[in-house]
Amino acid sequence: MAAPRVPDKWRPTLALIVFVVLLTVLALPAAVVLGFRSLEHSPSQMAPIEIGALGVALVLTVVIAVVFSRTITGPINALIKRTEEIGRGGRAAIVAPEQQGTREIATLSQSFLDLAERLVDRTEYVSSFAAHVSHELKSPITSIRGSAELLRDADMSREDRQRFLDHIIADSDRLTALLERLRELARADLDAAPGTTTLAEALAGLPMVELSGVVDVAISLGQEAAKAIFGQLVRNASEHGASVVMVDATADGDTLVVRVADNGSGISPGNRDRVFEPFFTTRRETGGTGMGLQIVRSMLAAHGGSIRLLPTGRGAAFELTVPLA
């Protein structure tokens, strides 16, 4: 759907309006002087004091014009130019305009730059994510097609036929799991429904969890979202051989900082920089999709939180920040 368009009709520029207003301001003293002279039937030649008054009015008008140009019209035109450059150049063009003008225009410029940065980040994320999705879907589809062609064209034993059918079913299951995870990620990106819960409520009923710290303070996460986030982390720990997941929470201003650590096999140094990449998994053969941590991060971001991997000697440890309610 095309973006709504502003009706295309003639409109005066801000500079034109300022120019007309200043000319009017300049004309008023002259009109007043001429009006009084006509009422008093004074000679046509103006007195020195009248000429001086008009000269002062002219100088003040020029000064006001320069001030308006440097504080309003100039910064607005610079912001418009910067907008057009960002539209053409992307991230490289996201720099502050040279002219800032008034406090309100400077605030508007900063808000625009922040929005442009988020939009560019989102565009790059979508582009990268689409490439990952294409790669992940291509492998099982290729495998299914190859198995189907062999089943159609080749004479084979019952055991071989069963093996290829098992491959098709396994790849179909993987596609189903990937699509379900993609739906969960889409919901995590879009659903920032307001709600509150506590850490104790979110972790109630989860196995292996040892809870400590500030667990009864309300956080700005709905109970379903909180259960999904911490449930995914506990499930990841269990799948990597953990028997205990230690969750410790501390309040830091208006944020709850939650440390989630387990005693499982941990994350190898070579994989630490990749754990948040979409579709990266060390459990592909056993059905892993590599979407769990991406969903956790997206859900937290949608509610103003974050997650990062912590260094640890054994197992895996994550630090989550969640806004307090």
VEXLORO-57713 format. One record per residue (C-alpha): residue number from 1; residue in one letter; x, y, z. Coordinates in steps of 0.5 Angstrom, whole numbers, plus 500, padded with zeros to 3 digits. Example, Ala and Ser with C-alpha at 12.3 -4.5 7.8 and 13.67 -1.06 7.14 Angstrom:
<resi:1 | resn:A | x:525 | y:491 | z:516>
<resi:2 | resn:S | x:527 | y:498 | z:514>
//
This chain:
<resi:1 | resn:M | x:500 | y:500 | z:500>
<resi:2 | resn:A | x:503 | y:507 | z:498>
<resi:3 | resn:A | x:504 | y:512 | z:503>
<resi:4 | resn:P | x:499 | y:518 | z:504>
<resi:5 | resn:R | x:501 | y:524 | z:500>
<resi:6 | resn:V | x:501 | y:531 | z:502>
<resi:7 | resn:P | x:496 | y:535 | z:497>
<resi:8 | resn:D | x:500 | y:538 | z:492>
<resi:9 | resn:K | x:498 | y:545 | z:492>
<resi:10 | resn:W | x:502 | y:552 | z:492>
<resi:11 | resn:R | x:504 | y:554 | z:499>
<resi:12 | resn:P | x:508 | y:560 | z:501>
<resi:13 | resn:T | x:515 | y:558 | z:504>
<resi:14 | resn:L | x:517 | y:560 | z:511>
<resi:15 | resn:A | x:522 | y:565 | z:509>
<resi:16 | resn:L | x:517 | y:568 | z:504>
<resi:17 | resn:I | x:512 | y:569 | z:510>
<resi:18 | resn:V | x:518 | y:572 | z:515>
<resi:19 | resn:F | x:520 | y:576 | z:509>
<resi:20 | resn:V | x:513 | y:579 | z:508>
<resi:21 | resn:V | x:512 | y:580 | z:516>
<resi:22 | resn:L | x:518 | y:584 | z:517>
<resi:23 | resn:L | x:516 | y:588 | z:511>
<resi:24 | resn:T | x:510 | y:590 | z:514>
<resi:25 | resn:V | x:513 | y:591 | z:521>
<resi:26 | resn:L | x:518 | y:596 | z:517>
<resi:27 | resn:A | x:512 | y:599 | z:513>
<resi:28 | resn:L | x:508 | y:601 | z:520>
<resi:29 | resn:P | x:513 | y:606 | z:522>
<resi:30 | resn:A | x:513 | y:609 | z:516>
<resi:31 | resn:A | x:506 | y:609 | z:515>
<resi:32 | resn:V | x:505 | y:612 | z:522>
<resi:33 | resn:V | x:510 | y:618 | z:520>
<resi:34 | resn:L | x:506 | y:619 | z:514>
<resi:35 | resn:G | x:500 | y:619 | z:517>
<resi:36 | resn:F | x:501 | y:624 | z:522>
<resi:37 | resn:R | x:505 | y:629 | z:517>
<resi:38 | resn:S | x:498 | y:629 | z:513>
<resi:39 | resn:L | x:494 | y:630 | z:519>
<resi:40 | resn:E | x:498 | y:636 | z:521>
<resi:41 | resn:H | x:499 | y:639 | z:514>
<resi:42 | resn:S | x:507 | y:639 | z:515>
<resi:43 | resn:P | x:512 | y:640 | z:509>
<resi:44 | resn:S | x:514 | y:634 | z:505>
<resi:45 | resn:Q | x:521 | y:634 | z:507>
<resi:46 | resn:M | x:522 | y:629 | z:513>
<resi:47 | resn:A | x:525 | y:632 | z:519>
<resi:48 | resn:P | x:532 | y:629 | z:522>
<resi:49 | resn:I | x:529 | y:625 | z:528>
<resi:50 | resn:E | x:524 | y:622 | z:523>
<resi:51 | resn:I | x:529 | y:619 | z:518>
<resi:52 | resn:G | x:533 | y:617 | z:524>
<resi:53 | resn:A | x:527 | y:613 | z:527>
<resi:54 | resn:L | x:526 | y:610 | z:520>
<resi:55 | resn:G | x:533 | y:608 | z:520>
<resi:56 | resn:V | x:533 | y:605 | z:526>
<resi:57 | resn:A | x:527 | y:601 | z:524>
<resi:58 | resn:L | x:530 | y:599 | z:518>
<resi:59 | resn:V | x:536 | y:596 | z:522>
<resi:60 | resn:L | x:532 | y:592 | z:527>
<resi:61 | resn:T | x:528 | y:589 | z:521>
<resi:62 | resn:V | x:535 | y:587 | z:518>
<resi:63 | resn:V | x:537 | y:584 | z:525>
<resi:64 | resn:I | x:531 | y:580 | z:526>
<resi:65 | resn:A | x:531 | y:578 | z:519>
<resi:66 | resn:V | x:538 | y:575 | z:520>
<resi:67 | resn:V | x:536 | y:572 | z:527>
<resi:68 | resn:F | x:530 | y:568 | z:524>
<resi:69 | resn:S | x:534 | y:566 | z:518>
<resi:70 | resn:R | x:540 | y:563 | z:523>
<resi:71 | resn:T | x:535 | y:560 | z:528>
<resi:72 | resn:I | x:529 | y:558 | z:524>
<resi:73 | resn:T | x:529 | y:558 | z:517>
<resi:74 | resn:G | x:536 | y:556 | z:516>
<resi:75 | resn:P | x:536 | y:550 | z:521>
<resi:76 | resn:I | x:529 | y:547 | z:518>
<resi:77 | resn:N | x:532 | y:547 | z:511>
<resi:78 | resn:A | x:538 | y:544 | z:513>
<resi:79 | resn:L | x:534 | y:538 | z:516>
<resi:80 | resn:I | x:530 | y:538 | z:510>
<resi:81 | resn:K | x:536 | y:537 | z:506>
<resi:82 | resn:R | x:539 | y:532 | z:511>
<resi:83 | resn:T | x:532 | y:528 | z:511>
<resi:84 | resn:E | x:533 | y:527 | z:503>
<resi:85 | resn:E | x:541 | y:525 | z:504>
<resi:86 | resn:I | x:539 | y:520 | z:509>
<resi:87 | resn:G | x:533 | y:517 | z:504>
<resi:88 | resn:R | x:539 | y:517 | z:498>
<resi:89 | resn:G | x:545 | y:515 | z:503>
<resi:90 | resn:G | x:543 | y:510 | z:508>
<resi:91 | resn:R | x:547 | y:510 | z:515>
<resi:92 | resn:A | x:553 | y:514 | z:512>
<resi:93 | resn:A | x:548 | y:520 | z:512>
<resi:94 | resn:I | x:546 | y:520 | z:519>
<resi:95 | resn:V | x:550 | y:526 | z:522>
<resi:96 | resn:A | x:547 | y:532 | z:525>
<resi:97 | resn:P | x:545 | y:538 | z:521>
<resi:98 | resn:E | x:550 | y:544 | z:522>
<resi:99 | resn:Q | x:545 | y:549 | z:524>
<resi:100 | resn:Q | x:541 | y:547 | z:530>
<resi:101 | resn:G | x:537 | y:553 | z:531>
<resi:102 | resn:T | x:532 | y:554 | z:537>
<resi:103 | resn:R | x:532 | y:548 | z:542>
<resi:104 | resn:E | x:526 | y:546 | z:539>
<resi:105 | resn:I | x:529 | y:545 | z:532>
<resi:106 | resn:A | x:535 | y:542 | z:536>
<resi:107 | resn:T | x:530 | y:537 | z:539>
<resi:108 | resn:L | x:526 | y:535 | z:533>
<resi:109 | resn:S | x:533 | y:534 | z:529>
<resi:110 | resn:Q | x:535 | y:529 | z:535>
<resi:111 | resn:S | x:529 | y:525 | z:535>
<resi:112 | resn:F | x:529 | y:525 | z:527>
<resi:113 | resn:L | x:536 | y:522 | z:527>
<resi:114 | resn:D | x:534 | y:517 | z:533>
<resi:115 | resn:L | x:528 | y:515 | z:528>
<resi:116 | resn:A | x:533 | y:514 | z:522>
<resi:117 | resn:E | x:538 | y:510 | z:526>
<resi:118 | resn:R | x:532 | y:505 | z:528>
<resi:119 | resn:L | x:529 | y:505 | z:521>
<resi:120 | resn:V | x:536 | y:503 | z:518>
<resi:121 | resn:D | x:538 | y:498 | z:523>
<resi:122 | resn:R | x:531 | y:495 | z:522>
<resi:123 | resn:T | x:532 | y:495 | z:515>
<resi:124 | resn:E | x:539 | y:492 | z:515>
<resi:125 | resn:Y | x:536 | y:487 | z:520>
<resi:126 | resn:V | x:530 | y:485 | z:516>
<resi:127 | resn:S | x:535 | y:484 | z:510>
<resi:128 | resn:S | x:540 | y:480 | z:514>
<resi:129 | resn:F | x:534 | y:476 | z:517>
<resi:130 | resn:A | x:531 | y:474 | z:510>
<resi:131 | resn:A | x:538 | y:472 | z:507>
<resi:132 | resn:H | x:538 | y:467 | z:513>
<resi:133 | resn:V | x:531 | y:465 | z:512>
<resi:134 | resn:S | x:532 | y:463 | z:505>
<resi:135 | resn:H | x:538 | y:459 | z:507>
<resi:136 | resn:E | x:535 | y:455 | z:512>
<resi:137 | resn:L | x:529 | y:454 | z:508>
<resi:138 | resn:K | x:533 | y:452 | z:502>
<resi:139 | resn:S | x:536 | y:446 | z:505>
<resi:140 | resn:P | x:530 | y:442 | z:507>
<resi:141 | resn:I | x:527 | y:443 | z:501>
<resi:142 | resn:T | x:532 | y:441 | z:497>
<resi:143 | resn:S | x:533 | y:435 | z:501>
<resi:144 | resn:I | x:525 | y:433 | z:500>
<resi:145 | resn:R | x:526 | y:434 | z:493>
<resi:146 | resn:G | x:532 | y:430 | z:492>
<resi:147 | resn:S | x:529 | y:424 | z:496>
<resi:148 | resn:A | x:522 | y:425 | z:492>
<resi:149 | resn:E | x:525 | y:425 | z:485>
<resi:150 | resn:L | x:529 | y:418 | z:487>
<resi:151 | resn:L | x:523 | y:415 | z:490>
<resi:152 | resn:R | x:519 | y:417 | z:483>
<resi:153 | resn:D | x:525 | y:415 | z:478>
<resi:154 | resn:A | x:529 | y:409 | z:482>
<resi:155 | resn:D | x:528 | y:402 | z:483>
<resi:156 | resn:M | x:530 | y:401 | z:490>
<resi:157 | resn:S | x:529 | y:396 | z:496>
<resi:158 | resn:R | x:524 | y:397 | z:501>
<resi:159 | resn:E | x:529 | y:399 | z:506>
<resi:160 | resn:D | x:532 | y:404 | z:502>
<resi:161 | resn:R | x:525 | y:407 | z:500>
<resi:162 | resn:Q | x:523 | y:407 | z:508>
<resi:163 | resn:R | x:530 | y:411 | z:509>
<resi:164 | resn:F | x:528 | y:416 | z:504>
<resi:165 | resn:L | x:521 | y:417 | z:506>
<resi:166 | resn:D | x:524 | y:418 | z:513>
<resi:167 | resn:H | x:528 | y:423 | z:511>
<resi:168 | resn:I | x:522 | y:427 | z:508>
<resi:169 | resn:I | x:518 | y:426 | z:514>
<resi:170 | resn:A | x:524 | y:429 | z:518>
<resi:171 | resn:D | x:525 | y:435 | z:513>
<resi:172 | resn:S | x:518 | y:436 | z:514>
<resi:173 | resn:D | x:518 | y:436 | z:521>
<resi:174 | resn:R | x:524 | y:441 | z:521>
<resi:175 | resn:L | x:520 | y:446 | z:516>
<resi:176 | resn:T | x:514 | y:446 | z:521>
<resi:177 | resn:A | x:519 | y:447 | z:527>
<resi:178 | resn:L | x:522 | y:453 | z:523>
<resi:179 | resn:L | x:515 | y:456 | z:521>
<resi:180 | resn:E | x:513 | y:456 | z:528>
<resi:181 | resn:R | x:519 | y:459 | z:531>
<resi:182 | resn:L | x:518 | y:465 | z:525>
<resi:183 | resn:R | x:511 | y:466 | z:528>
<resi:184 | resn:E | x:513 | y:466 | z:535>
<resi:185 | resn:L | x:519 | y:471 | z:533>
<resi:186 | resn:A | x:514 | y:475 | z:529>
<resi:187 | resn:R | x:509 | y:476 | z:535>
<resi:188 | resn:A | x:515 | y:477 | z:539>
<resi:189 | resn:D | x:517 | y:483 | z:535>
<resi:190 | resn:L | x:510 | y:486 | z:534>
<resi:191 | resn:D | x:507 | y:484 | z:541>
<resi:192 | resn:A | x:509 | y:489 | z:546>
<resi:193 | resn:A | x:502 | y:489 | z:550>
<resi:194 | resn:P | x:502 | y:492 | z:557>
<resi:195 | resn:G | x:502 | y:488 | z:563>
<resi:196 | resn:T | x:506 | y:486 | z:569>
<resi:197 | resn:T | x:508 | y:480 | z:573>
<resi:198 | resn:T | x:514 | y:478 | z:578>
<resi:199 | resn:L | x:520 | y:474 | z:577>
<resi:200 | resn:A | x:517 | y:469 | z:582>
<resi:201 | resn:E | x:510 | y:468 | z:578>
<resi:202 | resn:A | x:514 | y:468 | z:571>
<resi:203 | resn:L | x:519 | y:462 | z:574>
<resi:204 | resn:A | x:513 | y:458 | z:578>
<resi:205 | resn:G | x:513 | y:451 | z:576>
<resi:206 | resn:L | x:519 | y:451 | z:572>
<resi:207 | resn:P | x:524 | y:445 | z:574>
<resi:208 | resn:M | x:531 | y:446 | z:576>
<resi:209 | resn:V | x:531 | y:453 | z:578>
<resi:210 | resn:E | x:534 | y:456 | z:584>
<resi:211 | resn:L | x:531 | y:463 | z:585>
<resi:212 | resn:S | x:534 | y:469 | z:589>
<resi:213 | resn:G | x:535 | y:476 | z:590>
<resi:214 | resn:V | x:529 | y:481 | z:589>
<resi:215 | resn:V | x:524 | y:476 | z:586>
<resi:216 | resn:D | x:517 | y:480 | z:588>
<resi:217 | resn:V | x:518 | y:486 | z:585>
<resi:218 | resn:A | x:513 | y:488 | z:579>
<resi:219 | resn:I | x:516 | y:488 | z:572>
<resi:220 | resn:S | x:514 | y:491 | z:566>
<resi:221 | resn:L | x:513 | y:484 | z:562>
<resi:222 | resn:G | x:506 | y:481 | z:562>
<resi:223 | resn:Q | x:506 | y:474 | z:565>
<resi:224 | resn:E | x:506 | y:470 | z:558>
<resi:225 | resn:A | x:511 | y:474 | z:555>
<resi:226 | resn:A | x:516 | y:473 | z:562>
<resi:227 | resn:K | x:514 | y:465 | z:562>
<resi:228 | resn:A | x:516 | y:465 | z:555>
<resi:229 | resn:I | x:523 | y:468 | z:556>
<resi:230 | resn:F | x:525 | y:465 | z:562>
<resi:231 | resn:G | x:522 | y:458 | z:560>
<resi:232 | resn:Q | x:526 | y:459 | z:553>
<resi:233 | resn:L | x:533 | y:460 | z:557>
<resi:234 | resn:V | x:531 | y:454 | z:562>
<resi:235 | resn:R | x:529 | y:449 | z:556>
<resi:236 | resn:N | x:536 | y:451 | z:553>
<resi:237 | resn:A | x:540 | y:450 | z:559>
<resi:238 | resn:S | x:536 | y:443 | z:560>
<resi:239 | resn:E | x:538 | y:441 | z:553>
<resi:240 | resn:H | x:545 | y:443 | z:554>
<resi:241 | resn:G | x:546 | y:438 | z:560>
<resi:242 | resn:A | x:544 | y:443 | z:566>
<resi:243 | resn:S | x:541 | y:440 | z:572>
<resi:244 | resn:V | x:541 | y:447 | z:576>
<resi:245 | resn:V | x:539 | y:454 | z:573>
<resi:246 | resn:M | x:541 | y:459 | z:578>
<resi:247 | resn:V | x:536 | y:466 | z:577>
<resi:248 | resn:D | x:539 | y:472 | z:581>
<resi:249 | resn:A | x:535 | y:479 | z:581>
<resi:250 | resn:T | x:538 | y:485 | z:583>
<resi:251 | resn:A | x:534 | y:492 | z:583>
<resi:252 | resn:D | x:538 | y:498 | z:579>
<resi:253 | resn:G | x:534 | y:504 | z:579>
<resi:254 | resn:D | x:528 | y:503 | z:575>
<resi:255 | resn:T | x:531 | y:497 | z:572>
<resi:256 | resn:L | x:531 | y:489 | z:574>
<resi:257 | resn:V | x:538 | y:486 | z:573>
<resi:258 | resn:V | x:537 | y:478 | z:572>
<resi:259 | resn:R | x:543 | y:473 | z:572>
<resi:260 | resn:V | x:541 | y:467 | z:569>
<resi:261 | resn:A | x:546 | y:461 | z:570>
<resi:262 | resn:D | x:547 | y:454 | z:569>
<resi:263 | resn:N | x:551 | y:448 | z:570>
<resi:264 | resn:G | x:551 | y:445 | z:563>
<resi:265 | resn:S | x:556 | y:444 | z:558>
<resi:266 | resn:G | x:556 | y:452 | z:556>
<resi:267 | resn:I | x:558 | y:455 | z:550>
<resi:268 | resn:S | x:565 | y:454 | z:547>
<resi:269 | resn:P | x:569 | y:460 | z:546>
<resi:270 | resn:G | x:568 | y:460 | z:538>
<resi:271 | resn:N | x:561 | y:460 | z:539>
<resi:272 | resn:R | x:560 | y:466 | z:544>
<resi:273 | resn:D | x:559 | y:471 | z:538>
<resi:274 | resn:R | x:554 | y:467 | z:534>
<resi:275 | resn:V | x:549 | y:465 | z:540>
<resi:276 | resn:F | x:544 | y:471 | z:538>
<resi:277 | resn:E | x:545 | y:470 | z:530>
<resi:278 | resn:P | x:538 | y:467 | z:527>
<resi:279 | resn:F | x:538 | y:460 | z:526>
<resi:280 | resn:F | x:545 | y:459 | z:529>
<resi:281 | resn:T | x:545 | y:452 | z:533>
<resi:282 | resn:T | x:549 | y:447 | z:535>
<resi:283 | resn:R | x:543 | y:442 | z:536>
<resi:284 | resn:R | x:541 | y:442 | z:528>
<resi:285 | resn:E | x:541 | y:434 | z:528>
<resi:286 | resn:T | x:537 | y:434 | z:534>
<resi:287 | resn:G | x:531 | y:439 | z:532>
<resi:288 | resn:G | x:534 | y:445 | z:534>
<resi:289 | resn:T | x:532 | y:451 | z:530>
<resi:290 | resn:G | x:537 | y:457 | z:533>
<resi:291 | resn:M | x:531 | y:461 | z:534>
<resi:292 | resn:G | x:530 | y:461 | z:541>
<resi:293 | resn:L | x:535 | y:466 | z:544>
<resi:294 | resn:Q | x:533 | y:471 | z:538>
<resi:295 | resn:I | x:526 | y:470 | z:540>
<resi:296 | resn:V | x:528 | y:472 | z:547>
<resi:297 | resn:R | x:532 | y:478 | z:545>
<resi:298 | resn:S | x:526 | y:481 | z:541>
<resi:299 | resn:M | x:521 | y:480 | z:546>
<resi:300 | resn:L | x:525 | y:483 | z:551>
<resi:301 | resn:A | x:527 | y:489 | z:546>
<resi:302 | resn:A | x:519 | y:490 | z:545>
<resi:303 | resn:H | x:518 | y:491 | z:552>
<resi:304 | resn:G | x:524 | y:496 | z:553>
<resi:305 | resn:G | x:529 | y:490 | z:556>
<resi:306 | resn:S | x:536 | y:487 | z:553>
<resi:307 | resn:I | x:540 | y:481 | z:554>
<resi:308 | resn:R | x:547 | y:479 | z:554>
<resi:309 | resn:L | x:552 | y:473 | z:555>
<resi:310 | resn:L | x:556 | y:473 | z:561>
<resi:311 | resn:P | x:563 | y:470 | z:561>
<resi:312 | resn:T | x:563 | y:464 | z:566>
<resi:313 | resn:G | x:568 | y:458 | z:567>
<resi:314 | resn:R | x:563 | y:453 | z:567>
<resi:315 | resn:G | x:556 | y:453 | z:564>
<resi:316 | resn:A | x:552 | y:459 | z:561>
<resi:317 | resn:A | x:550 | y:465 | z:564>
<resi:318 | resn:F | x:546 | y:471 | z:561>
<resi:319 | resn:E | x:544 | y:478 | z:564>
<resi:320 | resn:L | x:537 | y:480 | z:563>
<resi:321 | resn:T | x:535 | y:487 | z:564>
<resi:322 | resn:V | x:527 | y:489 | z:565>
<resi:323 | resn:P | x:524 | y:495 | z:566>
<resi:324 | resn:L | x:520 | y:495 | z:573>
<resi:325 | resn:A | x:513 | y:497 | z:573>
//
